[in-house]
């Protein structure tokens, strides 16, 4: 790698061909990691963000939704966001004491929200298990919990004393990343998913299946999270997922302040007569369905029957 790497031409090539131009991508990453000074990294970062904004062509202050972009535009944005991710992480190779404390705070917050997600899934599971209104076939019920960052307004991104050191438009870029992930354009949109419980053959203590096995006391300090400054911090799984499964850099994560826990109870009954005939009827199906229809008709009215006959 030459010290006089023309990184702007590398970005031009990435913009033209995306990751298909592996040489351009490798060259600029090597330049960022091995050659560039802090000031040069900042120049690369700001140039990348300018390119992204030009492609997106969107003012969050004036419109509610992103415009519809082409597949190629999405691909280029994803590639440029990958460069941004690397630059910001490289600029935070040695976090300041204030950044270490902010990281500790965010890590503790994400762990507590993870525990809350599991606890509320268990509560939802027990509530349904003991209700007299559920049908007998419990396999059709599922409880699922997710934890994610959700940009609600400008308060979702906090300012820090060293914002100028990085030179990023954190407010815009974090908002954009959230919009892209919510639309399914960038990796996973949830930090924690798979908090999951079913009712198939469950007994009263079946809620115990919903437990946090990911945070077992071993730190998830992988990739950029593995730093001597974080040595006494047990990095939780949610922090790991936010940083390594999504395109949020460490400086992004320190500024994020809008996390949400959502727990859903879902009932699903897929009816396919052909497939059901091959499998055969469930022993409990007629009883619960007959009872359900009769109770609904009795309470809410209606003229439906189990064997409707069209009037002539």
C-alpha positions as CSV (number, residue, x, y, z in Angstrom):
1,X,0.0,0.0,0.0
2,X,1.4,3.3,-1.1
3,X,1.1,6.2,1.4
4,X,-0.2,8.4,-1.4
5,X,-3.2,6.1,-2.0
6,X,-5.9,8.0,-4.0
7,X,-8.7,7.0,-1.7
8,X,-11.2,9.2,-3.6
9,X,-10.7,7.1,-6.7
10,X,-11.2,4.0,-4.7
11,X,-14.5,5.4,-3.5
12,X,-15.4,6.3,-7.1
13,X,-14.7,2.7,-8.1
14,X,-16.8,1.3,-5.2
15,X,-19.6,3.7,-6.2
16,X,-19.4,2.4,-9.8
17,X,-19.1,-1.3,-9.1
18,X,-19.8,-1.9,-5.4
19,X,-18.1,-4.9,-3.8
20,X,-17.6,-6.3,-7.2
21,X,-14.4,-4.2,-7.2
22,X,-12.7,-6.1,-4.5
23,X,-9.3,-4.4,-5.1
24,X,-10.8,-0.9,-4.5
25,X,-12.4,-2.0,-1.3
26,X,-9.3,-3.8,-0.1
27,X,-7.1,-0.8,-1.0
28,X,-9.1,1.8,0.9
29,X,-9.5,-0.4,4.0
30,X,-5.7,-1.0,4.1
31,X,-5.2,2.7,3.7
32,X,-7.5,3.4,6.6
33,X,-6.0,0.8,8.9
34,X,-2.3,1.0,8.0
35,X,-1.5,4.4,6.6
36,X,-4.1,7.2,7.3
37,X,-3.7,9.7,10.1
38,X,-6.6,10.7,12.2
39,X,-7.2,13.8,10.1
40,X,-7.1,11.7,6.9
41,X,-9.5,9.2,8.3
42,X,-11.9,12.0,9.1
43,X,-11.6,13.3,5.5
44,X,-12.5,9.8,4.2
45,X,-15.4,9.6,6.6
46,X,-16.9,12.9,5.7
47,X,-16.4,12.2,2.0
48,X,-18.2,8.9,2.4
49,X,-21.1,10.5,4.2
50,X,-21.4,13.2,1.6
51,X,-21.6,10.5,-1.1
52,X,-24.3,8.7,0.9
53,X,-26.4,11.8,1.3
54,X,-26.1,12.6,-2.4
55,X,-27.4,9.2,-3.3
56,X,-30.2,9.2,-0.7
57,X,-31.2,12.8,-1.6
58,X,-33.4,13.0,1.4
59,X,-34.0,15.6,4.1
60,X,-35.3,13.9,7.3
61,X,-36.5,17.3,8.5
62,X,-38.9,17.8,5.6
63,X,-40.3,14.3,4.8
64,X,-41.5,11.3,6.7
65,X,-40.3,8.5,4.4
66,X,-37.3,7.7,2.3
67,X,-37.8,7.9,-1.4
68,X,-37.9,4.7,-3.3
69,X,-34.4,3.9,-4.4
70,X,-33.1,1.4,-7.0
71,X,-31.4,-1.9,-6.1
72,X,-28.1,-0.5,-7.4
73,X,-28.5,2.6,-5.2
74,X,-29.1,0.5,-2.2
75,X,-26.1,-1.7,-2.9
76,X,-23.8,1.4,-3.2
77,X,-25.1,2.8,0.1
78,X,-24.5,-0.5,1.8
79,X,-20.9,-0.6,0.5
80,X,-20.2,3.0,1.6
81,X,-21.8,2.4,5.0
82,X,-19.3,-0.5,5.3
83,X,-16.4,1.9,4.8
84,X,-17.9,4.3,7.3
85,X,-18.2,1.5,9.8
86,X,-14.5,0.7,9.5
87,X,-13.3,4.3,9.6
88,X,-15.2,5.1,12.8
89,X,-14.1,2.0,14.6
90,X,-10.5,2.7,13.6
91,X,-10.8,6.2,15.0
92,X,-11.8,4.7,18.3
93,X,-9.0,2.3,18.7
94,X,-8.2,3.8,22.1
95,X,-11.4,5.1,23.7
96,X,-11.2,8.0,26.1
97,X,-12.2,7.5,29.8
98,X,-15.5,9.2,29.0
99,X,-16.1,6.8,26.1
100,X,-15.3,3.8,28.3
101,X,-17.8,4.9,30.9
102,X,-20.5,5.5,28.2
103,X,-19.8,2.1,26.8
104,X,-20.2,0.5,30.2
105,X,-23.5,2.4,30.7
106,X,-24.8,1.3,27.3
107,X,-23.8,-2.3,27.9
108,X,-25.6,-2.4,31.3
109,X,-28.7,-0.8,29.7
110,X,-28.8,-3.4,26.9
111,X,-28.3,-6.3,29.4
112,X,-31.2,-5.0,31.5
113,X,-33.4,-4.6,28.5
114,X,-32.5,-8.1,27.5
115,X,-33.6,-9.4,30.9
116,X,-36.8,-7.4,30.6
117,X,-37.5,-8.9,27.2
118,X,-37.2,-12.5,28.6
119,X,-39.2,-11.7,31.7
120,X,-42.1,-10.2,29.8
121,X,-42.1,-13.2,27.4
122,X,-42.4,-15.5,30.4
123,X,-45.2,-13.3,31.8
124,X,-47.1,-13.4,28.5
125,X,-46.6,-17.2,28.3
126,X,-48.0,-17.8,31.8
127,X,-50.9,-15.4,31.2
128,X,-52.0,-17.3,28.1
129,X,-51.4,-20.7,29.7
130,X,-53.8,-20.0,32.5
131,X,-56.5,-18.2,30.4
132,X,-59.8,-20.1,29.9
133,X,-60.1,-18.6,26.4
134,X,-57.3,-20.4,24.6
135,X,-58.0,-23.3,22.3
136,X,-56.8,-26.8,23.2
137,X,-54.3,-26.9,20.3
138,X,-51.5,-24.9,21.9
139,X,-49.1,-25.4,19.1
140,X,-50.8,-22.6,17.2
141,X,-49.7,-20.0,19.8
142,X,-46.2,-18.4,20.0
143,X,-44.7,-15.8,22.2
144,X,-41.8,-13.8,20.7
145,X,-39.8,-10.9,22.0
146,X,-37.4,-8.5,20.3
147,X,-35.1,-5.7,21.4
148,X,-34.1,-3.1,18.8
149,X,-32.9,0.4,18.4
150,X,-35.7,2.6,17.1
151,X,-35.1,6.1,16.0
152,X,-38.1,8.1,17.3
153,X,-36.9,11.7,17.0
154,X,-33.8,13.8,17.5
155,X,-33.5,12.7,21.1
156,X,-32.6,9.2,19.9
157,X,-29.0,10.4,19.2
158,X,-27.1,12.2,22.0
159,X,-24.3,14.6,21.5
160,X,-20.9,13.9,23.1
161,X,-17.9,16.2,23.8
162,X,-15.7,14.6,21.1
163,X,-18.2,14.7,18.3
164,X,-15.9,17.1,16.4
165,X,-13.0,14.6,16.7
166,X,-15.0,12.1,14.5
167,X,-16.6,14.7,12.3
168,X,-19.6,12.5,11.5
169,X,-23.2,13.6,11.1
170,X,-24.2,11.1,13.7
171,X,-27.9,12.3,13.8
172,X,-28.4,11.8,10.1
173,X,-26.4,8.6,9.6
174,X,-27.9,6.7,12.6
175,X,-31.4,7.7,11.5
176,X,-30.6,6.5,8.0
177,X,-29.3,3.2,9.2
178,X,-32.4,2.6,11.2
179,X,-34.6,3.4,8.3
180,X,-32.7,1.1,6.0
181,X,-32.8,-1.8,8.5
182,X,-36.5,-1.3,9.2
183,X,-37.1,-1.6,5.5
184,X,-35.1,-4.8,5.4
185,X,-32.2,-3.4,3.5
186,X,-29.3,-3.8,5.9
187,X,-28.7,-7.1,7.8
188,X,-30.9,-7.8,10.8
189,X,-33.2,-5.0,12.1
190,X,-33.3,-6.4,15.7
191,X,-30.6,-6.5,18.3
192,X,-32.1,-9.4,20.1
193,X,-34.5,-11.8,18.3
194,X,-35.4,-15.4,19.0
195,X,-36.7,-14.8,22.5
196,X,-39.3,-17.4,21.7
197,X,-41.7,-19.7,23.5
198,X,-44.3,-22.3,22.2
199,X,-47.1,-24.2,23.9
200,X,-46.8,-27.5,22.2
201,X,-47.2,-30.2,24.8
202,X,-46.4,-27.6,27.5
203,X,-46.9,-28.1,31.2
204,X,-47.4,-25.3,33.8
205,X,-43.7,-24.7,34.2
206,X,-43.2,-24.5,30.4
207,X,-42.4,-20.8,30.7
208,X,-38.9,-21.9,32.0
209,X,-38.0,-22.7,28.4
210,X,-37.7,-18.9,27.9
211,X,-34.4,-18.0,29.5
212,X,-31.3,-16.0,28.6
213,X,-28.7,-18.6,27.6
214,X,-26.7,-16.2,25.6
215,X,-25.5,-14.2,28.6
216,X,-23.8,-16.9,30.5
217,X,-21.0,-14.9,32.2
218,X,-18.6,-15.1,29.2
219,X,-17.9,-11.7,27.5
220,X,-19.0,-11.2,23.9
221,X,-16.0,-9.0,23.4
222,X,-15.3,-9.8,19.7
223,X,-13.9,-7.7,16.9
224,X,-13.8,-4.0,17.8
225,X,-15.3,-4.8,21.2
226,X,-12.0,-6.5,22.3
227,X,-10.1,-3.7,23.8
228,X,-7.9,-3.5,26.9
229,X,-10.0,-0.5,28.0
230,X,-13.0,-2.8,28.2
231,X,-11.2,-5.6,29.9
232,X,-13.3,-5.4,33.1
233,X,-16.6,-5.2,31.2
234,X,-18.6,-8.3,30.5
235,X,-19.9,-7.4,27.1
236,X,-23.5,-8.6,26.8
237,X,-24.9,-10.4,23.7
238,X,-27.1,-7.5,22.7
239,X,-24.1,-5.2,22.6
240,X,-22.3,-7.8,20.4
241,X,-25.3,-8.1,18.1
242,X,-25.8,-4.4,17.8
243,X,-22.2,-3.9,16.7
244,X,-21.3,-7.0,14.7
245,X,-24.7,-8.0,13.2
246,X,-25.6,-4.5,12.2
247,X,-23.7,-1.5,10.7
248,X,-23.5,0.6,13.8
249,X,-19.9,1.5,14.7
250,X,-18.8,1.9,18.3
251,X,-19.0,5.7,18.2
252,X,-22.6,5.3,16.8
253,X,-23.5,3.0,19.7
254,X,-22.3,5.3,22.3
255,X,-24.6,8.0,21.0
256,X,-27.8,5.8,20.6
257,X,-30.6,6.6,23.1
258,X,-33.8,5.0,21.9
259,X,-34.2,1.3,22.5
260,X,-37.4,-0.6,22.6
261,X,-38.5,-4.0,23.9
262,X,-41.5,-5.6,22.1
263,X,-43.2,-8.8,23.1
264,X,-45.8,-10.4,20.8
265,X,-48.3,-13.1,21.3
266,X,-49.2,-14.7,18.0
267,X,-51.9,-17.1,17.0
268,X,-51.6,-18.8,13.7
269,X,-53.7,-21.5,12.1
270,X,-52.7,-22.5,8.6
271,X,-55.5,-24.4,6.8
272,X,-54.7,-26.6,3.8
273,X,-57.4,-29.2,3.2
274,X,-55.1,-31.4,1.0
275,X,-52.2,-31.4,3.5
276,X,-54.6,-31.8,6.4
277,X,-56.2,-34.8,4.8
278,X,-52.8,-36.5,4.4
279,X,-51.8,-35.8,8.0
280,X,-55.2,-36.7,9.5
281,X,-57.3,-34.7,12.0
282,X,-56.1,-33.8,15.4
283,X,-57.9,-35.5,18.2
284,X,-58.8,-32.3,19.9
285,X,-59.7,-30.2,16.9
286,X,-63.5,-30.8,16.6
287,X,-64.1,-30.1,20.2
288,X,-62.4,-26.8,20.6
289,X,-63.6,-25.5,17.2
290,X,-67.2,-26.5,17.9
291,X,-67.0,-24.8,21.3
292,X,-65.4,-21.7,19.9
293,X,-68.0,-21.2,17.2
294,X,-70.9,-21.9,19.5
295,X,-69.6,-19.5,22.1
296,X,-68.9,-16.7,19.6
297,X,-72.3,-17.0,18.0
298,X,-74.0,-17.1,21.4
299,X,-72.2,-13.9,22.6
300,X,-71.8,-11.9,19.5
301,X,-74.6,-13.1,17.3
302,X,-74.5,-14.2,13.7
303,X,-76.0,-17.0,11.7
304,X,-72.9,-19.0,10.9
305,X,-73.0,-22.8,11.5
306,X,-70.3,-25.5,11.1
307,X,-72.1,-26.8,8.0
308,X,-73.6,-23.8,6.3
309,X,-76.1,-24.3,3.5
310,X,-76.7,-21.6,1.0
311,X,-80.2,-20.5,0.6
312,X,-81.8,-21.2,-2.8
